[in-house]
Amino acid sequence: MTGIKCPHCRASLALDRIGVHFQKFCPAIQTPDAREASVKKFNRLYTHMQSHTRGEITVEELQEQADRIFLAH
Ligand SMILES: [Zn+2]
């Protein structure tokens, strides 16, 4: 199973579950504003997920992008 760790709570996530994790399930995202911000960041990550699907970046590089996008201030 291909996946990455959630940059917030470090849960292992299959790629097709990442979006719903940020929308609903991540225990580290607690306010509506934080959740909305995470969904916007997920939209940026999605571009990189498509690159990974095309074989242009490795899953490790996808993890780095996720950490960079979600943990940036
Ligand atoms: Zn999480």
N, CA, C, O and the ligand as a Tripos MOL2 file, in Angstrom:
@<TRIPOS>MOLECULE
protein
  293   291    74     0     0
PROTEIN
NO_CHARGES

@<TRIPOS>ATOM
      1 N           0.8430   -1.1830    0.0000 N.3       1 MET1
      2 CA          0.0000    0.0000    0.0000 C.3       1 MET1
      3 C           0.8850    1.2410    0.0000 C.2       1 MET1
      4 O           1.7470    1.3950    0.8650 O.2       1 MET1
      5 N           0.6720    2.1130   -0.9580 N.am      2 THR2
      6 CA          1.4250    3.3600   -1.0190 C.3       2 THR2
      7 C           0.7430    4.4000   -0.1560 C.2       2 THR2
      8 O          -0.4770    4.5620   -0.1930 O.2       2 THR2
      9 N           1.5500    5.1010    0.6200 N.am      3 GLY3
     10 CA          0.9680    6.1460    1.4400 C.3       3 GLY3
     11 C           2.0410    7.0000    2.0640 C.2       3 GLY3
     12 O           3.2350    6.7590    1.8900 O.2       3 GLY3
     13 N           1.5950    8.0070    2.7940 N.am      4 ILE4
     14 CA          2.5130    8.8880    3.5190 C.3       4 ILE4
     15 C           1.9980    9.0440    4.9460 C.2       4 ILE4
     16 O           0.8890    8.6230    5.2750 O.2       4 ILE4
     17 N           2.8220    9.6530    5.7770 N.am      5 LYS5
     18 CA          2.3970    9.9470    7.1420 C.3       5 LYS5
     19 C           1.7990   11.3520    7.1910 C.2       5 LYS5
     20 O           2.3020   12.2750    6.5500 O.2       5 LYS5
     21 N           0.7280   11.4970    7.9540 N.am      6 CYS6
     22 CA          0.1300   12.8130    8.1530 C.3       6 CYS6
     23 C           1.1630   13.7360    8.7940 C.2       6 CYS6
     24 O           1.7250   13.3970    9.8360 O.2       6 CYS6
     25 N           1.4270   14.9160    8.1810 N.am      7 PRO7
     26 CA          2.4180   15.8300    8.7650 C.3       7 PRO7
     27 C           2.0180   16.3160   10.1650 C.2       7 PRO7
     28 O           2.8820   16.7270   10.9400 O.2       7 PRO7
     29 N           0.7470   16.2740   10.4930 N.am      8 HIS8
     30 CA          0.2840   16.7640   11.7950 C.3       8 HIS8
     31 C           0.3530   15.6830   12.8660 C.2       8 HIS8
     32 O           0.9490   15.9020   13.9210 O.2       8 HIS8
     33 N          -0.2390   14.5340   12.6180 N.am      9 CYS9
     34 CA         -0.3660   13.5280   13.6830 C.3       9 CYS9
     35 C           0.4650   12.2860   13.4080 C.2       9 CYS9
     36 O           0.5020   11.3810   14.2420 O.2       9 CYS9
     37 N           1.1420   12.2180   12.2480 N.am     10 ARG10
     38 CA          2.0280   11.1200   11.8610 C.3      10 ARG10
     39 C           1.2990    9.7900   11.6710 C.2      10 ARG10
     40 O           1.9380    8.7380   11.6610 O.2      10 ARG10
     41 N          -0.0150    9.8180   11.5210 N.am     11 ALA11
     42 CA         -0.7380    8.5940   11.1800 C.3      11 ALA11
     43 C          -0.3620    8.1770    9.7580 C.2      11 ALA11
     44 O          -0.1840    9.0270    8.8850 O.2      11 ALA11
     45 N          -0.2440    6.8790    9.5300 N.am     12 SER12
     46 CA          0.0130    6.3700    8.1800 C.3      12 SER12
     47 C          -1.2790    6.4030    7.3850 C.2      12 SER12
     48 O          -2.3130    5.9020    7.8280 O.2      12 SER12
     49 N          -1.2030    7.0050    6.1930 N.am     13 LEU13
     50 CA         -2.3970    7.1990    5.3780 C.3      13 LEU13
     51 C          -2.1740    6.6740    3.9770 C.2      13 LEU13
     52 O          -1.1640    6.9880    3.3470 O.2      13 LEU13
     53 N          -3.1150    5.8710    3.4800 N.am     14 ALA14
     54 CA         -3.0900    5.5210    2.0640 C.3      14 ALA14
     55 C          -3.3970    6.7850    1.2630 C.2      14 ALA14
     56 O          -4.1270    7.6600    1.7290 O.2      14 ALA14
     57 N          -2.8440    6.8740    0.0690 N.am     15 LEU15
     58 CA         -2.9830    8.1110   -0.7000 C.3      15 LEU15
     59 C          -4.4440    8.4840   -0.9470 C.2      15 LEU15
     60 O          -4.7850    9.6660   -0.9890 O.2      15 LEU15
     61 N          -5.3010    7.4860   -1.1090 N.am     16 ASP16
     62 CA         -6.7030    7.8150   -1.3840 C.3      16 ASP16
     63 C          -7.4850    8.1700   -0.1160 C.2      16 ASP16
     64 O          -8.6800    8.4560   -0.1900 O.2      16 ASP16
     65 N          -6.8190    8.1540    1.0530 N.am     17 ARG17
     66 CA         -7.4950    8.5180    2.2980 C.3      17 ARG17
     67 C          -6.9910    9.8310    2.8790 C.2      17 ARG17
     68 O          -7.4870   10.2880    3.9090 O.2      17 ARG17
     69 N          -6.0180   10.4330    2.2290 N.am     18 ILE18
     70 CA         -5.3970   11.6250    2.8110 C.3      18 ILE18
     71 C          -6.3870   12.7890    2.8750 C.2      18 ILE18
     72 O          -6.4870   13.4660    3.8990 O.2      18 ILE18
     73 N          -7.1110   13.0190    1.7940 N.am     19 GLY19
     74 CA         -8.0320   14.1570    1.7570 C.3      19 GLY19
     75 C          -9.0760   14.0750    2.8530 C.2      19 GLY19
     76 O          -9.3220   15.0600    3.5500 O.2      19 GLY19
     77 N          -9.6820   12.9300    3.0120 N.am     20 VAL20
     78 CA        -10.7360   12.7790    4.0300 C.3      20 VAL20
     79 C         -10.1410   12.8290    5.4360 C.2      20 VAL20
     80 O         -10.8100   13.2390    6.3850 O.2      20 VAL20
     81 N          -8.8890   12.4130    5.5640 N.am     21 HIS21
     82 CA         -8.2210   12.5230    6.8690 C.3      21 HIS21
     83 C          -8.1290   13.9890    7.2840 C.2      21 HIS21
     84 O          -8.4270   14.3270    8.4300 O.2      21 HIS21
     85 N          -7.7200   14.8540    6.3690 N.am     22 PHE22
     86 CA         -7.6040   16.2670    6.7120 C.3      22 PHE22
     87 C          -8.9770   16.9070    6.9000 C.2      22 PHE22
     88 O          -9.1380   17.8060    7.7270 O.2      22 PHE22
     89 N          -9.9490   16.4540    6.1480 N.am     23 GLN23
     90 CA        -11.2830   17.0410    6.2530 C.3      23 GLN23
     91 C         -11.9780   16.6530    7.5520 C.2      23 GLN23
     92 O         -12.6970   17.4610    8.1390 O.2      23 GLN23
     93 N         -11.7660   15.4200    8.0020 N.am     24 LYS24
     94 CA        -12.6120   14.9200    9.0910 C.3      24 LYS24
     95 C         -11.8730   14.2720   10.2440 C.2      24 LYS24
     96 O         -12.2910   14.4120   11.3930 O.2      24 LYS24
     97 N         -10.7920   13.5730    9.9710 N.am     25 PHE25
     98 CA        -10.3300   12.6160   10.9720 C.3      25 PHE25
     99 C          -9.0510   12.9840   11.7000 C.2      25 PHE25
    100 O          -8.7530   12.3980   12.7410 O.2      25 PHE25
    101 N          -8.2870   13.9330   11.1870 N.am     26 CYS26
    102 CA         -7.0120   14.2090   11.8430 C.3      26 CYS26
    103 C          -7.2380   14.7710   13.2480 C.2      26 CYS26
    104 O          -7.8670   15.8210   13.3870 O.2      26 CYS26
    105 N          -6.7420   14.1000   14.2890 N.am     27 PRO27
    106 CA         -6.9740   14.5760   15.6570 C.3      27 PRO27
    107 C          -6.1790   15.8370   15.9850 C.2      27 PRO27
    108 O          -6.4610   16.5030   16.9810 O.2      27 PRO27
    109 N          -5.1890   16.1710   15.1560 N.am     28 ALA28
    110 CA         -4.3680   17.3520   15.4260 C.3      28 ALA28
    111 C          -4.9950   18.6300   14.8680 C.2      28 ALA28
    112 O          -4.5400   19.7320   15.1730 O.2      28 ALA28
    113 N          -6.0320   18.4820   14.0590 N.am     29 ILE29
    114 CA         -6.7170   19.6410   13.4720 C.3      29 ILE29
    115 C          -8.0530   19.7800   14.1880 C.2      29 ILE29
    116 O          -8.9440   18.9500   14.0110 O.2      29 ILE29
    117 N          -8.1940   20.8310   14.9990 N.am     30 GLN30
    118 CA         -9.3420   20.8630   15.9090 C.3      30 GLN30
    119 C         -10.3190   21.9920   15.6640 C.2      30 GLN30
    120 O         -11.4690   21.9060   16.0950 O.2      30 GLN30
    121 N          -9.9010   23.0450   14.9870 N.am     31 THR31
    122 CA        -10.8360   24.1470   14.7790 C.3      31 THR31
    123 C         -11.2970   24.1680   13.3260 C.2      31 THR31
    124 O         -10.5900   23.6840   12.4420 O.2      31 THR31
    125 N         -12.4870   24.7310   13.0760 N.am     32 PRO32
    126 CA        -12.9650   24.8390   11.6880 C.3      32 PRO32
    127 C         -11.9880   25.6080   10.8040 C.2      32 PRO32
    128 O         -11.7940   25.2470    9.6430 O.2      32 PRO32
    129 N         -11.3710   26.6630   11.3360 N.am     33 ASP33
    130 CA        -10.4030   27.4290   10.5400 C.3      33 ASP33
    131 C          -9.1970   26.5850   10.1730 C.2      33 ASP33
    132 O          -8.7300   26.6260    9.0350 O.2      33 ASP33
    133 N          -8.6880   25.8190   11.1310 N.am     34 ALA34
    134 CA         -7.5330   24.9680   10.8630 C.3      34 ALA34
    135 C          -7.8920   23.8960    9.8350 C.2      34 ALA34
    136 O          -7.0780   23.5340    8.9860 O.2      34 ALA34
    137 N          -9.1100   23.4020    9.9250 N.am     35 ARG35
    138 CA         -9.5370   22.3710    8.9900 C.3      35 ARG35
    139 C          -9.6500   22.9450    7.5790 C.2      35 ARG35
    140 O          -9.2500   22.3090    6.6040 O.2      35 ARG35
    141 N         -10.1920   24.1420    7.4860 N.am     36 GLU36
    142 CA        -10.3170   24.7780    6.1750 C.3      36 GLU36
    143 C          -8.9350   25.0360    5.5780 C.2      36 GLU36
    144 O          -8.7140   24.8230    4.3860 O.2      36 GLU36
    145 N          -8.0090   25.4970    6.4180 N.am     37 ALA37
    146 CA         -6.6430   25.7470    5.9440 C.3      37 ALA37
    147 C          -6.0050   24.4480    5.4610 C.2      37 ALA37
    148 O          -5.2860   24.4450    4.4620 O.2      37 ALA37
    149 N          -6.2590   23.3530    6.1580 N.am     38 SER38
    150 CA         -5.6690   22.0750    5.7710 C.3      38 SER38
    151 C          -6.2310   21.5750    4.4470 C.2      38 SER38
    152 O          -5.5140   20.9720    3.6490 O.2      38 SER38
    153 N          -7.5070   21.8270    4.2180 N.am     39 VAL39
    154 CA         -8.1000   21.4060    2.9470 C.3      39 VAL39
    155 C          -7.4640   22.1860    1.7960 C.2      39 VAL39
    156 O          -7.2250   21.6340    0.7220 O.2      39 VAL39
    157 N          -7.1890   23.4850    2.0280 N.am     40 LYS40
    158 CA         -6.5090   24.2760    0.9920 C.3      40 LYS40
    159 C          -5.1000   23.7430    0.7370 C.2      40 LYS40
    160 O          -4.6530   23.6590   -0.4070 O.2      40 LYS40
    161 N          -4.4070   23.3850    1.8220 N.am     41 LYS41
    162 CA         -3.0610   22.8360    1.6610 C.3      41 LYS41
    163 C          -3.1170   21.4910    0.9430 C.2      41 LYS41
    164 O          -2.2420   21.1660    0.1400 O.2      41 LYS41
    165 N          -4.1570   20.7150    1.2450 N.am     42 PHE42
    166 CA         -4.3030   19.4380    0.5540 C.3      42 PHE42
    167 C          -4.4500   19.6560   -0.9460 C.2      42 PHE42
    168 O          -3.9290   18.8720   -1.7400 O.2      42 PHE42
    169 N          -5.1490   20.7070   -1.3390 N.am     43 ASN43
    170 CA         -5.3000   20.9800   -2.7720 C.3      43 ASN43
    171 C          -3.9470   21.2120   -3.4310 C.2      43 ASN43
    172 O          -3.7370   20.8390   -4.5840 O.2      43 ASN43
    173 N          -3.0160   21.8420   -2.6790 N.am     44 ARG44
    174 CA         -1.6580   22.0210   -3.2080 C.3      44 ARG44
    175 C          -0.9180   20.6950   -3.2520 C.2      44 ARG44
    176 O          -0.1940   20.4110   -4.2060 O.2      44 ARG44
    177 N          -1.1040   19.8760   -2.2100 N.am     45 LEU45
    178 CA         -0.4390   18.5750   -2.1860 C.3      45 LEU45
    179 C          -0.9420   17.6810   -3.3140 C.2      45 LEU45
    180 O          -0.2010   16.8500   -3.8390 O.2      45 LEU45
    181 N          -2.2150   17.8630   -3.6830 N.am     46 TYR46
    182 CA         -2.8180   16.9980   -4.6980 C.3      46 TYR46
    183 C          -2.0430   17.0440   -6.0060 C.2      46 TYR46
    184 O          -1.9080   16.0290   -6.6880 O.2      46 TYR46
    185 N          -1.5330   18.2190   -6.3550 N.am     47 THR47
    186 CA         -0.7050   18.3460   -7.5600 C.3      47 THR47
    187 C           0.4950   17.4090   -7.4840 C.2      47 THR47
    188 O           0.8540   16.7580   -8.4650 O.2      47 THR47
    189 N           1.1090   17.3510   -6.3020 N.am     48 HIS48
    190 CA          2.2740   16.4720   -6.1260 C.3      48 HIS48
    191 C           1.8570   15.0010   -6.1180 C.2      48 HIS48
    192 O           2.6010   14.1340   -6.5750 O.2      48 HIS48
    193 N           0.6550   14.7290   -5.5920 N.am     49 MET49
    194 CA          0.1600   13.3440   -5.6250 C.3      49 MET49
    195 C          -0.0130   12.8750   -7.0660 C.2      49 MET49
    196 O           0.2610   11.7190   -7.3890 O.2      49 MET49
    197 N          -0.4720   13.7830   -7.9300 N.am     50 GLN50
    198 CA         -0.6240   13.4190   -9.3430 C.3      50 GLN50
    199 C           0.7400   13.1590   -9.9780 C.2      50 GLN50
    200 O           0.8840   12.2530  -10.7980 O.2      50 GLN50
    201 N           1.7540   13.9680   -9.5910 N.am     51 SER51
    202 CA          3.1140   13.7250  -10.0880 C.3      51 SER51
    203 C           3.6010   12.3570   -9.6470 C.2      51 SER51
    204 O           4.2440   11.6410  -10.4150 O.2      51 SER51
    205 N           3.2910   11.9910   -8.3960 N.am     52 HIS52
    206 CA          3.6880   10.6710   -7.8880 C.3      52 HIS52
    207 C           2.9840    9.5670   -8.6780 C.2      52 HIS52
    208 O           3.5980    8.5570   -9.0230 O.2      52 HIS52
    209 N           1.7020    9.7640   -8.9600 N.am     53 THR53
    210 CA          0.9450    8.7660   -9.7230 C.3      53 THR53
    211 C           1.5570    8.5570  -11.1050 C.2      53 THR53
    212 O           1.5500    7.4450  -11.6330 O.2      53 THR53
    213 N           2.0900    9.6380  -11.6900 N.am     54 ARG54
    214 CA          2.7260    9.5360  -13.0050 C.3      54 ARG54
    215 C           4.1560    9.0240  -12.9280 C.2      54 ARG54
    216 O           4.8120    8.8570  -13.9560 O.2      54 ARG54
    217 N           4.6480    8.7710  -11.7060 N.am     55 GLY55
    218 CA          5.9960    8.2430  -11.5470 C.3      55 GLY55
    219 C           7.0820    9.2970  -11.6150 C.2      55 GLY55
    220 O           8.2560    8.9670  -11.7870 O.2      55 GLY55
    221 N           6.7090   10.5620  -11.4820 N.am     56 GLU56
    222 CA          7.6890   11.6470  -11.5980 C.3      56 GLU56
    223 C           8.4230   11.9210  -10.2880 C.2      56 GLU56
    224 O           9.5630   12.3840  -10.3020 O.2      56 GLU56
    225 N           7.7790   11.6400   -9.1620 N.am     57 ILE57
    226 CA          8.4460   11.7740   -7.8640 C.3      57 ILE57
    227 C           8.1830   10.5130   -7.0450 C.2      57 ILE57
    228 O           7.1680    9.8410   -7.2290 O.2      57 ILE57
    229 N           9.1100   10.2010   -6.1400 N.am     58 THR58
    230 CA          8.9560    9.0190   -5.2920 C.3      58 THR58
    231 C           8.0160    9.3390   -4.1390 C.2      58 THR58
    232 O           7.6720   10.4960   -3.8980 O.2      58 THR58
    233 N           7.6070    8.2900   -3.4310 N.am     59 VAL59
    234 CA          6.7410    8.5190   -2.2720 C.3      59 VAL59
    235 C           7.4990    9.2740   -1.1700 C.2      59 VAL59
    236 O           6.8960   10.0130   -0.3920 O.2      59 VAL59
    237 N           8.8200    9.0820   -1.1130 N.am     60 GLU60
    238 CA          9.6070    9.8360   -0.1330 C.3      60 GLU60
    239 C           9.5830   11.3350   -0.4620 C.2      60 GLU60
    240 O           9.4810   12.1810    0.4260 O.2      60 GLU60
    241 N           9.6800   11.6360   -1.7610 N.am     61 GLU61
    242 CA          9.6090   13.0440   -2.1640 C.3      61 GLU61
    243 C           8.2140   13.6140   -1.9180 C.2      61 GLU61
    244 O           8.0630   14.7870   -1.5740 O.2      61 GLU61
    245 N           7.2100   12.7810   -2.0960 N.am     62 LEU62
    246 CA          5.8460   13.2240   -1.8090 C.3      62 LEU62
    247 C           5.7040   13.5370   -0.3160 C.2      62 LEU62
    248 O           5.0690   14.5230    0.0570 O.2      62 LEU62
    249 N           6.2890   12.7020    0.5260 N.am     63 GLN63
    250 CA          6.2700   12.9670    1.9690 C.3      63 GLN63
    251 C           6.9460   14.3020    2.2880 C.2      63 GLN63
    252 O           6.4490   15.0740    3.1070 O.2      63 GLN63
    253 N           8.0760   14.5680    1.6380 N.am     64 GLU64
    254 CA          8.7820   15.8370    1.8700 C.3      64 GLU64
    255 C           7.9100   17.0210    1.4740 C.2      64 GLU64
    256 O           7.8730   18.0340    2.1730 O.2      64 GLU64
    257 N           7.2100   16.8910    0.3520 N.am     65 GLN65
    258 CA          6.3190   17.9690   -0.0840 C.3      65 GLN65
    259 C           5.1850   18.1570    0.9140 C.2      65 GLN65
    260 O           4.8170   19.2850    1.2400 O.2      65 GLN65
    261 N           4.6340   17.0530    1.3970 N.am     66 ALA66
    262 CA          3.5440   17.1400    2.3690 C.3      66 ALA66
    263 C           4.0150   17.8470    3.6320 C.2      66 ALA66
    264 O           3.3210   18.7240    4.1460 O.2      66 ALA66
    265 N           5.1870   17.4740    4.1360 N.am     67 ASP67
    266 CA          5.7200   18.1080    5.3450 C.3      67 ASP67
    267 C           5.9520   19.5970    5.0920 C.2      67 ASP67
    268 O           5.6460   20.4370    5.9380 O.2      67 ASP67
    269 N           6.4990   19.9120    3.9070 N.am     68 ARG68
    270 CA          6.7980   21.3090    3.5880 C.3      68 ARG68
    271 C           5.5090   22.1300    3.5220 C.2      68 ARG68
    272 O           5.4340   23.2240    4.0820 O.2      68 ARG68
    273 N           4.5040   21.6000    2.8380 N.am     69 ILE69
    274 CA          3.2500   22.3480    2.6570 C.3      69 ILE69
    275 C           2.4990   22.4920    3.9760 C.2      69 ILE69
    276 O           2.0230   23.5780    4.3060 O.2      69 ILE69
    277 N           2.3930   21.4120    4.7190 N.am     70 PHE70
    278 CA          1.5220   21.4430    5.8990 C.3      70 PHE70
    279 C           2.1810   22.0570    7.1140 C.2      70 PHE70
    280 O           1.4920   22.5830    7.9880 O.2      70 PHE70
    281 N           3.4990   22.0020    7.1890 N.am     71 LEU71
    282 CA          4.1470   22.5110    8.3860 C.3      71 LEU71
    283 C           4.6970   23.9170    8.1940 C.2      71 LEU71
    284 O           5.2580   24.4980    9.1220 O.2      71 LEU71
    285 N           4.5360   24.4710    6.9840 N.am     72 ALA72
    286 CA          4.9510   25.8510    6.7490 C.3      72 ALA72
    287 C           4.0060   26.8040    7.4690 C.2      72 ALA72
    288 O           2.8230   26.5080    7.6360 O.2      72 ALA72
    289 N           4.5310   27.9400    7.8890 N.am     73 HIS73
    290 CA          3.6890   28.9020    8.6090 C.3      73 HIS73
    291 C           3.1430   29.9480    7.6410 C.2      73 HIS73
    292 O           2.4110   30.8480    8.0520 O.2      73 HIS73
    293 ZN         -3.3990   13.6530   10.8910 Zn       74 ZN74
@<TRIPOS>BOND
     1     1     2 1
     2     2     3 1
     3     3     4 2
     4     3     5 am
     5     5     6 1
     6     6     7 1
     7     7     8 2
     8     7     9 am
     9     9    10 1
    10    10    11 1
    11    11    12 2
    12    11    13 am
    13    13    14 1
    14    14    15 1
    15    15    16 2
    16    15    17 am
    17    17    18 1
    18    18    19 1
    19    19    20 2
    20    19    21 am
    21    21    22 1
    22    22    23 1
    23    23    24 2
    24    23    25 am
    25    25    26 1
    26    26    27 1
    27    27    28 2
    28    27    29 am
    29    29    30 1
    30    30    31 1
    31    31    32 2
    32    31    33 am
    33    33    34 1
    34    34    35 1
    35    35    36 2
    36    35    37 am
    37    37    38 1
    38    38    39 1
    39    39    40 2
    40    39    41 am
    41    41    42 1
    42    42    43 1
    43    43    44 2
    44    43    45 am
    45    45    46 1
    46    46    47 1
    47    47    48 2
    48    47    49 am
    49    49    50 1
    50    50    51 1
    51    51    52 2
    52    51    53 am
    53    53    54 1
    54    54    55 1
    55    55    56 2
    56    55    57 am
    57    57    58 1
    58    58    59 1
    59    59    60 2
    60    59    61 am
    61    61    62 1
    62    62    63 1
    63    63    64 2
    64    63    65 am
    65    65    66 1
    66    66    67 1
    67    67    68 2
    68    67    69 am
    69    69    70 1
    70    70    71 1
    71    71    72 2
    72    71    73 am
    73    73    74 1
    74    74    75 1
    75    75    76 2
    76    75    77 am
    77    77    78 1
    78    78    79 1
    79    79    80 2
    80    79    81 am
    81    81    82 1
    82    82    83 1
    83    83    84 2
    84    83    85 am
    85    85    86 1
    86    86    87 1
    87    87    88 2
    88    87    89 am
    89    89    90 1
    90    90    91 1
    91    91    92 2
    92    91    93 am
    93    93    94 1
    94    94    95 1
    95    95    96 2
    96    95    97 am
    97    97    98 1
    98    98    99 1
    99    99   100 2
   100    99   101 am
   101   101   102 1
   102   102   103 1
   103   103   104 2
   104   103   105 am
   105   105   106 1
   106   106   107 1
   107   107   108 2
   108   107   109 am
   109   109   110 1
   110   110   111 1
   111   111   112 2
   112   111   113 am
   113   113   114 1
   114   114   115 1
   115   115   116 2
   116   115   117 am
   117   117   118 1
   118   118   119 1
   119   119   120 2
   120   119   121 am
   121   121   122 1
   122   122   123 1
   123   123   124 2
   124   123   125 am
   125   125   126 1
   126   126   127 1
   127   127   128 2
   128   127   129 am
   129   129   130 1
   130   130   131 1
   131   131   132 2
   132   131   133 am
   133   133   134 1
   134   134   135 1
   135   135   136 2
   136   135   137 am
   137   137   138 1
   138   138   139 1
   139   139   140 2
   140   139   141 am
   141   141   142 1
   142   142   143 1
   143   143   144 2
   144   143   145 am
   145   145   146 1
   146   146   147 1
   147   147   148 2
   148   147   149 am
   149   149   150 1
   150   150   151 1
   151   151   152 2
   152   151   153 am
   153   153   154 1
   154   154   155 1
   155   155   156 2
   156   155   157 am
   157   157   158 1
   158   158   159 1
   159   159   160 2
   160   159   161 am
   161   161   162 1
   162   162   163 1
   163   163   164 2
   164   163   165 am
   165   165   166 1
   166   166   167 1
   167   167   168 2
   168   167   169 am
   169   169   170 1
   170   170   171 1
   171   171   172 2
   172   171   173 am
   173   173   174 1
   174   174   175 1
   175   175   176 2
   176   175   177 am
   177   177   178 1
   178   178   179 1
   179   179   180 2
   180   179   181 am
   181   181   182 1
   182   182   183 1
   183   183   184 2
   184   183   185 am
   185   185   186 1
   186   186   187 1
   187   187   188 2
   188   187   189 am
   189   189   190 1
   190   190   191 1
   191   191   192 2
   192   191   193 am
   193   193   194 1
   194   194   195 1
   195   195   196 2
   196   195   197 am
   197   197   198 1
   198   198   199 1
   199   199   200 2
   200   199   201 am
   201   201   202 1
   202   202   203 1
   203   203   204 2
   204   203   205 am
   205   205   206 1
   206   206   207 1
   207   207   208 2
   208   207   209 am
   209   209   210 1
   210   210   211 1
   211   211   212 2
   212   211   213 am
   213   213   214 1
   214   214   215 1
   215   215   216 2
   216   215   217 am
   217   217   218 1
   218   218   219 1
   219   219   220 2
   220   219   221 am
   221   221   222 1
   222   222   223 1
   223   223   224 2
   224   223   225 am
   225   225   226 1
   226   226   227 1
   227   227   228 2
   228   227   229 am
   229   229   230 1
   230   230   231 1
   231   231   232 2
   232   231   233 am
   233   233   234 1
   234   234   235 1
   235   235   236 2
   236   235   237 am
   237   237   238 1
   238   238   239 1
   239   239   240 2
   240   239   241 am
   241   241   242 1
   242   242   243 1
   243   243   244 2
   244   243   245 am
   245   245   246 1
   246   246   247 1
   247   247   248 2
   248   247   249 am
   249   249   250 1
   250   250   251 1
   251   251   252 2
   252   251   253 am
   253   253   254 1
   254   254   255 1
   255   255   256 2
   256   255   257 am
   257   257   258 1
   258   258   259 1
   259   259   260 2
   260   259   261 am
   261   261   262 1
   262   262   263 1
   263   263   264 2
   264   263   265 am
   265   265   266 1
   266   266   267 1
   267   267   268 2
   268   267   269 am
   269   269   270 1
   270   270   271 1
   271   271   272 2
   272   271   273 am
   273   273   274 1
   274   274   275 1
   275   275   276 2
   276   275   277 am
   277   277   278 1
   278   278   279 1
   279   279   280 2
   280   279   281 am
   281   281   282 1
   282   282   283 1
   283   283   284 2
   284   283   285 am
   285   285   286 1
   286   286   287 1
   287   287   288 2
   288   287   289 am
   289   289   290 1
   290   290   291 1
   291   291   292 2
@<TRIPOS>SUBSTRUCTURE
     1 MET1         2 RESIDUE 1 A MET
     2 THR2         6 RESIDUE 1 A THR
     3 GLY3        10 RESIDUE 1 A GLY
     4 ILE4        14 RESIDUE 1 A ILE
     5 LYS5        18 RESIDUE 1 A LYS
     6 CYS6        22 RESIDUE 1 A CYS
     7 PRO7        26 RESIDUE 1 A PRO
     8 HIS8        30 RESIDUE 1 A HIS
     9 CYS9        34 RESIDUE 1 A CYS
    10 ARG10       38 RESIDUE 1 A ARG
    11 ALA11       42 RESIDUE 1 A ALA
    12 SER12       46 RESIDUE 1 A SER
    13 LEU13       50 RESIDUE 1 A LEU
    14 ALA14       54 RESIDUE 1 A ALA
    15 LEU15       58 RESIDUE 1 A LEU
    16 ASP16       62 RESIDUE 1 A ASP
    17 ARG17       66 RESIDUE 1 A ARG
    18 ILE18       70 RESIDUE 1 A ILE
    19 GLY19       74 RESIDUE 1 A GLY
    20 VAL20       78 RESIDUE 1 A VAL
    21 HIS21       82 RESIDUE 1 A HIS
    22 PHE22       86 RESIDUE 1 A PHE
    23 GLN23       90 RESIDUE 1 A GLN
    24 LYS24       94 RESIDUE 1 A LYS
    25 PHE25       98 RESIDUE 1 A PHE
    26 CYS26      102 RESIDUE 1 A CYS
    27 PRO27      106 RESIDUE 1 A PRO
    28 ALA28      110 RESIDUE 1 A ALA
    29 ILE29      114 RESIDUE 1 A ILE
    30 GLN30      118 RESIDUE 1 A GLN
    31 THR31      122 RESIDUE 1 A THR
    32 PRO32      126 RESIDUE 1 A PRO
    33 ASP33      130 RESIDUE 1 A ASP
    34 ALA34      134 RESIDUE 1 A ALA
    35 ARG35      138 RESIDUE 1 A ARG
    36 GLU36      142 RESIDUE 1 A GLU
    37 ALA37      146 RESIDUE 1 A ALA
    38 SER38      150 RESIDUE 1 A SER
    39 VAL39      154 RESIDUE 1 A VAL
    40 LYS40      158 RESIDUE 1 A LYS
    41 LYS41      162 RESIDUE 1 A LYS
    42 PHE42      166 RESIDUE 1 A PHE
    43 ASN43      170 RESIDUE 1 A ASN
    44 ARG44      174 RESIDUE 1 A ARG
    45 LEU45      178 RESIDUE 1 A LEU
    46 TYR46      182 RESIDUE 1 A TYR
    47 THR47      186 RESIDUE 1 A THR
    48 HIS48      190 RESIDUE 1 A HIS
    49 MET49      194 RESIDUE 1 A MET
    50 GLN50      198 RESIDUE 1 A GLN
    51 SER51      202 RESIDUE 1 A SER
    52 HIS52      206 RESIDUE 1 A HIS
    53 THR53      210 RESIDUE 1 A THR
    54 ARG54      214 RESIDUE 1 A ARG
    55 GLY55      218 RESIDUE 1 A GLY
    56 GLU56      222 RESIDUE 1 A GLU
    57 ILE57      226 RESIDUE 1 A ILE
    58 THR58      230 RESIDUE 1 A THR
    59 VAL59      234 RESIDUE 1 A VAL
    60 GLU60      238 RESIDUE 1 A GLU
    61 GLU61      242 RESIDUE 1 A GLU
    62 LEU62      246 RESIDUE 1 A LEU
    63 GLN63      250 RESIDUE 1 A GLN
    64 GLU64      254 RESIDUE 1 A GLU
    65 GLN65      258 RESIDUE 1 A GLN
    66 ALA66      262 RESIDUE 1 A ALA
    67 ASP67      266 RESIDUE 1 A ASP
    68 ARG68      270 RESIDUE 1 A ARG
    69 ILE69      274 RESIDUE 1 A ILE
    70 PHE70      278 RESIDUE 1 A PHE
    71 LEU71      282 RESIDUE 1 A LEU
    72 ALA72      286 RESIDUE 1 A ALA
    73 HIS73      290 RESIDUE 1 A HIS
    74 ZN74       293 GROUP 0 **** ****
